[in-house]
Structure formats: structure tokens, C-alpha cells
Amino acid sequence: FAPKGTWVVAPTSGYISRVGTSNLGGKVVWMIDPARNQTYYFAHLDSQMVQTGTQVRQGDVLGTVGNTGNARYT
């Protein structure tokens, strides 16, 4: 948990495979780290600051913490 508006940063280098919205996750970002064969899912974002296909490095800002989707009232 973090205060609304806190930056959400890439935990490692990789690329953004999807940016979108869903009923459960609200504003979401999916990131793939091909070096480790890992997929990361960031949900309930207040803002999304990347686009599908964007290459990111560890520490790059992906979006900001929010309470979208089914976290709307928490």
C-alpha cells in the first residue's frame, strides 16, 4: 500500500505488453521481463504513464498509485 499519487516504478528492465482498463483492476499495466521470463501486473492505478510496446528500465515510472476498479472504495 502507498498513498494515492505515489509513483509506481518498473521493478526491472523489460517492455510494456499491455495498458488498459478492467472492471476488477481498473487502470492496469502489464510488463514483461524477458531476461527472467517474468510478467508483472500493476492494477488500481490512478494514472498510466506508458504505452503498449514501451521499453522500460528498472526505476522508470509506469504510473501512479490509485484506487480504480474494485478498489474504488478502499
Summary of the structure (lengths in Angstrom):
residues: 74
radius of gyration: 11.7
end to end distance: 10.8
largest distance: 37.0
contacts: 228
relative contact order: 0.35
helix: 4%
strand: 51%
